[in-house]
Amino acid sequence: MSTDDLVTFMLQVCHRMIGLNRKKLNLIVSVRKVVTVPYEEYLAMLKAEKQQELLEQLAVMVRYGRHGNSNIRVPRQEWQEMTAAIREAGLGNSIRDALDLMRQRAMRESGEVIRVVPAAATSIQALEKVTMMSDGIDDTEEIIKCIFCLEEMAKGCEVTRMPCSHIFHGPCIEKWLKERSHMCPICRFKLPTGD
């Protein structure tokens, strides 16, 4: 029975009841709708849902790390598992591919035009350059990684420290500050702009 047939039938019942000189009529109608989806579409829906969950997990890993510290501090095993899951879900071959996909989706969904305000060249040049004194692993055995390239910051590696104390690989943060934003990508600390 189609929905139209059901409505027609219910109206006929109502007319009969009103014909019996009823003054009040309480009617409760419950309609259950079943949607049939082809199997291929169902599999695609499941895959899209799994991909979205995976991207949300990755966003948490990148945004907060394990302890919300300035750099990503996630055990190597978790990064390897995430990379394997990204490949399996068809989101690319690496974490960087998945992050690029997330960025593209966010831009597309926001519909906003984001105004790029780069940092002043003098403030970029004035950033402190330091050498990593530890082996890139903190006291909890977690690897310290640059949030841009996701590579380890090993002992002896030269890194750039923002005034807010967050550290990054020099070329990574310089590219960000010149091309993307005058703010720290972690805490939004603002460097002077050329404006």
N, C-alpha and C positions, 0 to 999 in steps of 0.2 A: 504494500500500500504506500503510495507516494504521500508527501507532505500535504499536497493540495487535496488529495482524496480524504485524508484524515481530517483536515479542517472542514471540508464539506460535510462529512459524516457527523462531526461534533456540532455543527450548526443545525443539522436536521434534528439531532437529539434535543438540542436547546429549544427549537421551535415546538417540538412535541410536548415538552415539559411545560412550556408557557401556555400551550393550548389546553392544558389540564387545570387552568385557572390558578396557577401558582403565583404567589405575590413575590417570593424571593427565590433566587436561584444561586447557589454556590457551586462554582465549577473550578476544579483543579485539573489542569492539563499538564502532562509531562511528556516531552518529546525526546526520544533518544535518537541521536544521529550517529550513524556509523559511516566513517569515511574509508574507502578502500584505496590504498596507495599501491602502485606497482612495486614489486620487490626491489627493483633497481633504485627507485626513488627512496624507498625506505632505507636501503643501505647507504645511500648518499646522505640522507638526513642523519643517520647514526654517525657517519664519518665526520660530518660538519660539527655535530655536537661534541664528539671526542676532540676534534681539533680546537674548538673554542675552549674546552676545559684545559687542554694542554697549554694554550696561549695564556690563559689566566694564571696557571701555575707558574709559567715562565715569568710573567709580569711580576708576580710576588717575589720570585727568586731574585730578579734583577733589581726591583725597587727597594726591597728591604734587606736582602741578603738573609743570613741566618739570625742576626742580632740587631738589624737595623743600623749597622755601622756604615761608615762613609764609603767603604769599598765592598764589592761583592765578596762575601766570605762563606762560601758553600763548599762542603767537602767534594773532592774530586769525583768520588763515586756518583754523587747526585748529578753533577754536570754531565758525566758520561751517560747516565741513565736518561737524562733529559735529551741529550743529543740523539740517542738511539730512538727514543719515543718520537722525536720530531721527524726523523727519517721514516719511521714506520707509519706515521700519520699522514705523510705526504706534504709536510710543511716546508720542505727544503732539505738540505744536506747538513746544516749546522744551526747552531743557536743564532748566529748572526742572520741567517736567512729568515728564521722565524721572527726575529726582532724587526727586520725590514718589513715583513708582511704585516706585523702588528702596527707599525708606523703608517704604512699605506692605508690600512683599514681605518685607523683613527682619523687620518686626514680626510678620507672619503666620507666617513660618517659625520664628522664635525661640520663639514660644509663651510667652515669659516676660512677666511683668508688670514693666514698667520703672518704678521709683520715681523720680518727678521731685523733684529737690532743687534748688530755685532758690537763687541767690546772695542774700545779704543786701542789702537796699535801700541801705544805707550804702556797701557795697563797690561797687555799681553806680554810685552817684553819684560816688564817688571816682575812677572811671576817668579817665585823662588824655585830654583832647581836644586833637588836634593838627591842623594844616592841612597838607595834602599840598604839599610844596615842589616836587616833580618833576611832570612831565606825565603820570604814571600809566604811564610806559614805562620799564623799567630799561635798563641798558647793553646788553642783548642784544636790544633791540627787542621785548620781550614786554610785554604789557599786564598791569597789576596790577589784579586784580578782587577784590571782596568775595566770600568763599566762600558767603555766604547768598543775596544777590540776583543775583550774577554780573554786576554792573554795574561799569564802570570806576571807579577812584578817580583822578579827574582832578586836575590842579594847581589848588590853591585850595579843594579839597573838604575839609570838616571830617570827620575820622575819629576813631575812638576806639581808643586803644591799651591793650591789656591789660598787666598787670604783666610778662607773659612776652614783651612786645614785639610780639606779633601785632596787626595793625591790621584794623579792620572799619568799615563804616558804622555810625555811632552807633545809629540805631534798630534795625538788624539785630542787633547784639550785645546790646543791651539786652533785646530781645524774647527772644533765646535764653537769657540769664541769668535772666530773670524767669519764663519759662514752661517751659524745657527742662532746663537744667543749670547748675550752679555752676562748671563746668569749661570751659576754653578748648576750642573744637571742633577745634583743630589739635593741640595738644600735651598736653591734659588737665590743664593747670595749674589748681589749685583755688583758687577765691575763697572767702572765708568765707561760711557759710550762716547763715540765720536760726534754725537749730535750737539 
